[in-house]
């Protein structure tokens, strides 16, 4: 199976949109990955991160996190995102799980 790294943009069989891998490389070694979809148009918001300087244009929908078993699905690596994009996306995903004191 092809190696998948955090920040890779993939086309996964059964999904009509490209995805970005948000899980770290250690997790991805399991043949599974946590991804977020990339869509052409989305409402502006803190969980919709616009891809910058990427061959795939659009918005990453950080609130639509998905777990995919890459060992069981066909997929192809399209390209990789820039370091700053994955930092912004990772921060947005993690913000959904941060503890908030009342």
TIVO-2410 file (N, C-alpha, C; in nm, 3 decimals):
# residues 102
REC num residu      c1      c2      c3 atome chaine
REC   1      X   0.084  -0.118   0.000     N      A
REC   1      X   0.000   0.000   0.000    CA      A
REC   1      X   0.089   0.125   0.000     C      A
REC   2      X   0.045   0.225  -0.074     N      A
REC   2      X   0.118   0.351  -0.084    CA      A
REC   2      X   0.119   0.422   0.052     C      A
REC   3      X   0.232   0.481   0.088     N      A
REC   3      X   0.245   0.554   0.214    CA      A
REC   3      X   0.165   0.684   0.208     C      A
REC   4      X   0.090   0.711   0.314     N      A
REC   4      X   0.008   0.832   0.324    CA      A
REC   4      X   0.061   0.915   0.440     C      A
REC   5      X   0.076   1.045   0.416     N      A
REC   5      X   0.129   1.135   0.517    CA      A
REC   5      X   0.030   1.247   0.547     C      A
REC   6      X   0.043   1.304   0.666     N      A
REC   6      X  -0.040   1.417   0.704    CA      A
REC   6      X  -0.022   1.528   0.601     C      A
REC   7      X  -0.133   1.584   0.556     N      A
REC   7      X  -0.128   1.690   0.456    CA      A
REC   7      X  -0.146   1.642   0.313     C      A
REC   8      X  -0.143   1.510   0.291     N      A
REC   8      X  -0.165   1.458   0.156    CA      A
REC   8      X  -0.309   1.483   0.113     C      A
REC   9      X  -0.326   1.513  -0.014     N      A
REC   9      X  -0.458   1.527  -0.073    CA      A
REC   9      X  -0.485   1.400  -0.152     C      A
REC  10      X  -0.599   1.336  -0.123     N      A
REC  10      X  -0.630   1.207  -0.182    CA      A
REC  10      X  -0.763   1.207  -0.254     C      A
REC  11      X  -0.774   1.119  -0.351     N      A
REC  11      X  -0.902   1.084  -0.412    CA      A
REC  11      X  -0.930   0.942  -0.362     C      A
REC  12      X  -1.041   0.925  -0.289     N      A
REC  12      X  -1.074   0.797  -0.228    CA      A
REC  12      X  -1.197   0.739  -0.298     C      A
REC  13      X  -1.189   0.611  -0.334     N      A
REC  13      X  -1.302   0.545  -0.399    CA      A
REC  13      X  -1.427   0.555  -0.314     C      A
REC  14      X  -1.539   0.588  -0.379     N      A
REC  14      X  -1.666   0.601  -0.308    CA      A
REC  14      X  -1.695   0.741  -0.257     C      A
REC  15      X  -1.598   0.829  -0.262     N      A
REC  15      X  -1.619   0.968  -0.220    CA      A
REC  15      X  -1.613   1.057  -0.344     C      A
REC  16      X  -1.707   1.149  -0.356     N      A
REC  16      X  -1.714   1.232  -0.476    CA      A
REC  16      X  -1.627   1.356  -0.468     C      A
REC  17      X  -1.558   1.374  -0.355     N      A
REC  17      X  -1.476   1.493  -0.335    CA      A
REC  17      X  -1.337   1.451  -0.289     C      A
REC  18      X  -1.235   1.533  -0.317     N      A
REC  18      X  -1.102   1.502  -0.262    CA      A
REC  18      X  -1.101   1.526  -0.112     C      A
REC  19      X  -1.005   1.466  -0.045     N      A
REC  19      X  -0.991   1.482   0.101    CA      A
REC  19      X  -0.847   1.517   0.134     C      A
REC  20      X  -0.829   1.575   0.253     N      A
REC  20      X  -0.696   1.602   0.304    CA      A
REC  20      X  -0.677   1.517   0.429     C      A
REC  21      X  -0.560   1.456   0.441     N      A
REC  21      X  -0.528   1.372   0.556    CA      A
REC  21      X  -0.489   1.463   0.672     C      A
REC  22      X  -0.562   1.451   0.784     N      A
REC  22      X  -0.532   1.532   0.902    CA      A
REC  22      X  -0.466   1.451   1.013     C      A
REC  23      X  -0.476   1.319   1.007     N      A
REC  23      X  -0.411   1.236   1.109    CA      A
REC  23      X  -0.260   1.236   1.086     C      A
REC  24      X  -0.186   1.210   1.194     N      A
REC  24      X  -0.040   1.215   1.183    CA      A
REC  24      X   0.017   1.089   1.117     C      A
REC  25      X   0.141   1.095   1.077     N      A
REC  25      X   0.204   0.987   1.001    CA      A
REC  25      X   0.208   0.856   1.078     C      A
REC  26      X   0.227   0.860   1.209     N      A
REC  26      X   0.230   0.739   1.289    CA      A
REC  26      X   0.096   0.667   1.281     C      A
REC  27      X  -0.014   0.741   1.295     N      A
REC  27      X  -0.148   0.683   1.286    CA      A
REC  27      X  -0.171   0.626   1.146     C      A
REC  28      X  -0.127   0.697   1.045     N      A
REC  28      X  -0.152   0.656   0.906    CA      A
REC  28      X  -0.081   0.526   0.870     C      A
REC  29      X   0.023   0.490   0.944     N      A
REC  29      X   0.094   0.365   0.917    CA      A
REC  29      X   0.003   0.243   0.937     C      A
REC  30      X  -0.109   0.260   1.005     N      A
REC  30      X  -0.203   0.152   1.030    CA      A
REC  30      X  -0.284   0.115   0.906     C      A
REC  31      X  -0.272   0.196   0.800     N      A
REC  31      X  -0.353   0.174   0.680    CA      A
REC  31      X  -0.486   0.245   0.687     C      A
REC  32      X  -0.504   0.323   0.792     N      A
REC  32      X  -0.625   0.401   0.811    CA      A
REC  32      X  -0.584   0.548   0.820     C      A
REC  33      X  -0.681   0.637   0.799     N      A
REC  33      X  -0.650   0.779   0.807    CA      A
REC  33      X  -0.774   0.856   0.850     C      A
REC  34      X  -0.751   0.969   0.911     N      A
REC  34      X  -0.859   1.062   0.943    CA      A
REC  34      X  -0.845   1.177   0.844     C      A
REC  35      X  -0.955   1.206   0.776     N      A
REC  35      X  -0.952   1.302   0.666    CA      A
REC  35      X  -1.065   1.402   0.681     C      A
REC  36      X  -1.053   1.512   0.607     N      A
REC  36      X  -1.158   1.612   0.595    CA      A
REC  36      X  -1.183   1.635   0.446     C      A
REC  37      X  -1.309   1.654   0.407     N      A
REC  37      X  -1.339   1.678   0.266    CA      A
REC  37      X  -1.299   1.818   0.220     C      A
REC  38      X  -1.272   1.828   0.091     N      A
REC  38      X  -1.243   1.957   0.028    CA      A
REC  38      X  -1.352   1.981  -0.075     C      A
REC  39      X  -1.424   2.092  -0.061     N      A
REC  39      X  -1.532   2.126  -0.153    CA      A
REC  39      X  -1.502   2.258  -0.222     C      A
REC  40      X  -1.562   2.277  -0.337     N      A
REC  40      X  -1.535   2.396  -0.417    CA      A
REC  40      X  -1.588   2.524  -0.351     C      A
REC  41      X  -1.706   2.515  -0.291     N      A
REC  41      X  -1.768   2.634  -0.233    CA      A
REC  41      X  -1.819   2.603  -0.093     C      A
REC  42      X  -1.801   2.697  -0.002     N      A
REC  42      X  -1.851   2.682   0.135    CA      A
REC  42      X  -1.869   2.821   0.195     C      A
REC  43      X  -1.958   2.829   0.291     N      A
REC  43      X  -1.978   2.955   0.363    CA      A
REC  43      X  -1.852   2.984   0.444     C      A
REC  44      X  -1.818   3.110   0.456     N      A
REC  44      X  -1.702   3.148   0.536    CA      A
REC  44      X  -1.727   3.110   0.682     C      A
REC  45      X  -1.623   3.066   0.749     N      A
REC  45      X  -1.635   3.033   0.890    CA      A
REC  45      X  -1.504   2.980   0.944     C      A
REC  46      X  -1.492   2.971   1.077     N      A
REC  46      X  -1.366   2.928   1.138    CA      A
REC  46      X  -1.331   2.781   1.111     C      A
REC  47      X  -1.429   2.701   1.073     N      A
REC  47      X  -1.401   2.560   1.045    CA      A
REC  47      X  -1.396   2.529   0.895     C      A
REC  48      X  -1.403   2.632   0.812     N      A
REC  48      X  -1.391   2.616   0.667    CA      A
REC  48      X  -1.263   2.687   0.624     C      A
REC  49      X  -1.158   2.609   0.603     N      A
REC  49      X  -1.026   2.663   0.572    CA      A
REC  49      X  -1.003   2.660   0.421     C      A
REC  50      X  -0.979   2.777   0.364     N      A
REC  50      X  -0.954   2.785   0.220    CA      A
REC  50      X  -0.813   2.734   0.190     C      A
REC  51      X  -0.803   2.646   0.090     N      A
REC  51      X  -0.672   2.596   0.046    CA      A
REC  51      X  -0.601   2.709  -0.027     C      A
REC  52      X  -0.475   2.733   0.011     N      A
REC  52      X  -0.396   2.840  -0.049    CA      A
REC  52      X  -0.286   2.779  -0.134     C      A
REC  53      X  -0.264   2.834  -0.250     N      A
REC  53      X  -0.154   2.791  -0.337    CA      A
REC  53      X  -0.152   2.639  -0.357     C      A
REC  54      X  -0.267   2.581  -0.380     N      A
REC  54      X  -0.277   2.436  -0.399    CA      A
REC  54      X  -0.338   2.408  -0.535     C      A
REC  55      X  -0.297   2.299  -0.600     N      A
REC  55      X  -0.358   2.263  -0.727    CA      A
REC  55      X  -0.507   2.231  -0.711     C      A
REC  56      X  -0.548   2.194  -0.590     N      A
REC  56      X  -0.689   2.169  -0.562    CA      A
REC  56      X  -0.743   2.290  -0.488     C      A
REC  57      X  -0.833   2.361  -0.552     N      A
REC  57      X  -0.889   2.480  -0.492    CA      A
REC  57      X  -1.016   2.444  -0.417     C      A
REC  58      X  -1.043   2.517  -0.312     N      A
REC  58      X  -1.165   2.496  -0.239    CA      A
REC  58      X  -1.145   2.515  -0.090     C      A
REC  59      X  -1.242   2.466  -0.015     N      A
REC  59      X  -1.243   2.480   0.130    CA      A
REC  59      X  -1.240   2.344   0.197     C      A
REC  60      X  -1.161   2.332   0.300     N      A
REC  60      X  -1.158   2.212   0.383    CA      A
REC  60      X  -1.267   2.228   0.488     C      A
REC  61      X  -1.358   2.131   0.494     N      A
REC  61      X  -1.466   2.134   0.592    CA      A
REC  61      X  -1.420   2.059   0.717     C      A
REC  62      X  -1.361   2.132   0.809     N      A
REC  62      X  -1.296   2.071   0.926    CA      A
REC  62      X  -1.395   2.006   1.021     C      A
REC  63      X  -1.522   2.047   1.018     N      A
REC  63      X  -1.620   1.985   1.107    CA      A
REC  63      X  -1.672   1.852   1.053     C      A
REC  64      X  -1.634   1.816   0.931     N      A
REC  64      X  -1.680   1.691   0.871    CA      A
REC  64      X  -1.567   1.587   0.867     C      A
REC  65      X  -1.509   1.564   0.982     N      A
REC  65      X  -1.400   1.468   0.996    CA      A
REC  65      X  -1.452   1.328   0.964     C      A
REC  66      X  -1.370   1.252   0.888     N      A
REC  66      X  -1.408   1.115   0.852    CA      A
REC  66      X  -1.291   1.021   0.878     C      A
REC  67      X  -1.325   0.900   0.917     N      A
REC  67      X  -1.227   0.793   0.935    CA      A
REC  67      X  -1.239   0.702   0.814     C      A
REC  68      X  -1.128   0.681   0.744     N      A
REC  68      X  -1.133   0.592   0.627    CA      A
REC  68      X  -1.029   0.482   0.640     C      A
REC  69      X  -1.068   0.364   0.600     N      A
REC  69      X  -0.980   0.248   0.598    CA      A
REC  69      X  -0.920   0.241   0.459     C      A
REC  70      X  -0.800   0.296   0.445     N      A
REC  70      X  -0.736   0.302   0.313    CA      A
REC  70      X  -0.694   0.165   0.263     C      A
REC  71      X  -0.675   0.071   0.355     N      A
REC  71      X  -0.638  -0.065   0.316    CA      A
REC  71      X  -0.755  -0.135   0.246     C      A
REC  72      X  -0.877  -0.089   0.273     N      A
REC  72      X  -0.996  -0.152   0.216    CA      A
REC  72      X  -1.053  -0.074   0.098     C      A
REC  73      X  -0.999   0.043   0.069     N      A
REC  73      X  -1.052   0.127  -0.040    CA      A
REC  73      X  -0.943   0.159  -0.140     C      A
REC  74      X  -0.985   0.182  -0.260     N      A
REC  74      X  -0.891   0.232  -0.361    CA      A
REC  74      X  -0.874   0.382  -0.337     C      A
REC  75      X  -0.750   0.426  -0.349     N      A
REC  75      X  -0.724   0.569  -0.334    CA      A
REC  75      X  -0.602   0.605  -0.416     C      A
REC  76      X  -0.594   0.732  -0.449     N      A
REC  76      X  -0.475   0.781  -0.517    CA      A
REC  76      X  -0.434   0.913  -0.453     C      A
REC  77      X  -0.305   0.932  -0.446     N      A
REC  77      X  -0.249   1.055  -0.390    CA      A
REC  77      X  -0.247   1.159  -0.502     C      A
REC  78      X  -0.313   1.271  -0.479     N      A
REC  78      X  -0.319   1.376  -0.579    CA      A
REC  78      X  -0.199   1.469  -0.569     C      A
REC  79      X  -0.173   1.517  -0.449     N      A
REC  79      X  -0.062   1.608  -0.422    CA      A
REC  79      X  -0.050   1.620  -0.270     C      A
REC  80      X   0.030   1.711  -0.224     N      A
REC  80      X   0.042   1.737  -0.080    CA      A
REC  80      X   0.017   1.885  -0.056     C      A
REC  81      X  -0.035   1.917   0.059     N      A
REC  81      X  -0.061   2.057   0.092    CA      A
REC  81      X   0.065   2.121   0.148     C      A
REC  82      X   0.060   2.252   0.156     N      A
REC  82      X   0.170   2.326   0.215    CA      A
REC  82      X   0.164   2.315   0.368     C      A
REC  83      X   0.277   2.328   0.430     N      A
REC  83      X   0.289   2.316   0.575    CA      A
REC  83      X   0.194   2.411   0.648     C      A
REC  84      X   0.181   2.534   0.600     N      A
REC  84      X   0.097   2.632   0.667    CA      A
REC  84      X  -0.051   2.596   0.656     C      A
REC  85      X  -0.093   2.535   0.545     N      A
REC  85      X  -0.231   2.491   0.532    CA      A
REC  85      X  -0.263   2.383   0.635     C      A
REC  86      X  -0.177   2.282   0.646     N      A
REC  86      X  -0.206   2.173   0.740    CA      A
REC  86      X  -0.202   2.223   0.883     C      A
REC  87      X  -0.121   2.321   0.912     N      A
REC  87      X  -0.121   2.380   1.048    CA      A
REC  87      X  -0.256   2.444   1.078     C      A
REC  88      X  -0.308   2.524   0.985     N      A
REC  88      X  -0.437   2.590   1.004    CA      A
REC  88      X  -0.550   2.488   1.016     C      A
REC  89      X  -0.546   2.387   0.932     N      A
REC  89      X  -0.651   2.284   0.932    CA      A
REC  89      X  -0.644   2.202   1.060     C      A
REC  90      X  -0.525   2.163   1.099     N      A
REC  90      X  -0.507   2.085   1.221    CA      A
REC  90      X  -0.554   2.164   1.343     C      A
REC  91      X  -0.522   2.293   1.348     N      A
REC  91      X  -0.567   2.378   1.458    CA      A
REC  91      X  -0.720   2.384   1.464     C      A
REC  92      X  -0.784   2.396   1.348     N      A
REC  92      X  -0.931   2.403   1.344    CA      A
REC  92      X  -0.994   2.272   1.391     C      A
REC  93      X  -0.939   2.159   1.348     N      A
REC  93      X  -0.993   2.030   1.390    CA      A
REC  93      X  -0.975   2.012   1.540     C      A
REC  94      X  -0.855   2.042   1.589     N      A
REC  94      X  -0.827   2.025   1.733    CA      A
REC  94      X  -0.913   2.119   1.818     C      A
REC  95      X  -0.948   2.235   1.766     N      A
REC  95      X  -1.028   2.330   1.843    CA      A
REC  95      X  -1.165   2.274   1.878     C      A
REC  96      X  -1.214   2.179   1.801     N      A
REC  96      X  -1.345   2.119   1.830    CA      A
REC  96      X  -1.338   2.029   1.953     C      A
REC  97      X  -1.218   1.987   1.992     N      A
REC  97      X  -1.202   1.894   2.103    CA      A
REC  97      X  -1.139   1.958   2.226     C      A
REC  98      X  -1.107   2.086   2.219     N      A
REC  98      X  -1.047   2.155   2.333    CA      A
REC  98      X  -1.147   2.163   2.447     C      A
REC  99      X  -1.095   2.149   2.566     N      A
REC  99      X  -1.177   2.162   2.687    CA      A
REC  99      X  -1.204   2.309   2.712     C      A
REC 100      X  -1.329   2.340   2.743     N      A
REC 100      X  -1.364   2.477   2.776    CA      A
REC 100      X  -1.422   2.482   2.917     C      A
REC 101      X  -1.356   2.555   3.004     N      A
REC 101      X  -1.408   2.572   3.140    CA      A
REC 101      X  -1.528   2.663   3.138     C      A
REC 102      X  -1.625   2.632   3.221     N      A
REC 102      X  -1.745   2.715   3.225    CA      A
REC 102      X  -1.730   2.832   3.315     C      A
***
